[in-house]
Amino acid sequence: MVKRASRFFDGKSALISLLEWTAIQKITFKGDVQKMAEQFPEHLKAQASWVKAFNQDARQTHRDIYADIITGKISTMPAFYARIDRLGTSRTTVKAAKTQPKKLARKKAKCDDIHNQALLDDIRQIAFELAEQNAAPETATDKVVELMVKHNFLNPTDSQIQVLFEYLEGQMAKHLLLDRVEAAIIDTDDKNLIFMWNKIKRKCPKHDSFVWPSALAAKEGKCSKSEVRPIMQTLERLGAIKRMKSGKDSHYPARATVYRREI
């Protein structure tokens, strides 16, 4: 039998050690106690002390993970390790992420370590849905694990898992973060302006660029083409967007204006 490695058996937390023991026994060995004993004989004595510590000190988050292992809701080891890795950041909700600009600013560089652009693209796509739901950390974790399996990203390192979570949190925060500019837009009492801005927010996360041809803008904003330019100029003046490349309707083929959402 090939010796299976553990991550937490020699760690400082008896609670996490017991959860990993339970996960390996349930998922890898289908609940076979004998096979667990044969695989980790040196930890049998420690396992008894882990159980005692768990019964005395486990928080509800630990008990929820334990229940999910036993009931089969956590059915793979990557899913288990993802849940455990989230324990350290479970208090960092999307709201809390608003206070961590430095952390969010580093996410793009870290994502270079993933080498799976399709996975990152899908995480970016689900960020809006999760932000709309104000999703709990556990829900976000489950979504990331589903996408890891979908894209065959099955043996990530600890740092890669953390990068994926930080990337998702950053994308969600982009959708949620607001600025004083938002109040200025609302205070204009210009229904077309407000409606157009809401359409832009829905389509594009903060700091992302977007192509906004006059025909598309008029369709999305429910206004005439002649109204698009003044609306976009006002949004630019208020600091909501920035024009990155000017378009030319007379140019053949026509070239659309490129903007970047600033807030």
DAJO-V742142 format. One record per backbone hydrogen bond with DSSP energy under -1.0 kcal/mol. NH is the residue of the N-H (numbers start at 1). CO is the residue of the C=O. If there is no record, write none. Layout:
BEGIN
nh = {NH;NH}
co = {CO;CO}
END
This chain:
BEGIN
nh = {11;17;18;19;20;21;22;23;24;25;26;27;28;29;31;32;36;37;38;39;40;43;44;47;48;49;50;51;52;53;54;55;56;57;58;63;64;65;66;67;68;69;70;71;73;74;80;81;82;83;84;85;86;87;89;92;93;97;98;99;100;104;105;106;110;111;112;113;114;120;121;122;123;124;125;126;127;130;131;132;133;135;140;141;142;143;144;145;146;147;148;149;150;151;152;153;154;161;162;163;164;165;166;167;168;169;170;171;172;173;174;175;176;177;182;184;185;186;187;188;189;194;195;196;197;198;199;200;201;202;203;204;207;208;210;212;217;218;219;220;221;223;227;231;232;233;234;235;236;237;238;240;241;242;244;245;248;255;258;259;260;261;262;263}
co = {8;13;14;15;16;17;18;19;20;21;22;23;24;24;25;29;32;33;34;35;36;40;41;43;44;45;46;47;48;49;50;51;52;53;54;59;60;61;62;63;64;65;66;67;68;68;76;77;78;79;80;81;82;84;86;89;91;93;95;96;97;100;101;102;106;107;109;110;111;116;117;118;119;120;121;122;123;126;127;128;129;130;136;137;138;139;140;141;142;143;144;145;146;147;149;148;152;157;158;159;160;161;162;163;164;165;166;167;168;169;170;171;172;173;179;180;181;182;183;185;186;190;191;192;193;194;195;196;197;198;199;200;261;205;259;257;213;214;215;216;217;218;224;227;228;229;230;231;232;233;234;235;235;260;258;258;255;248;245;210;242;208;240;240}
END
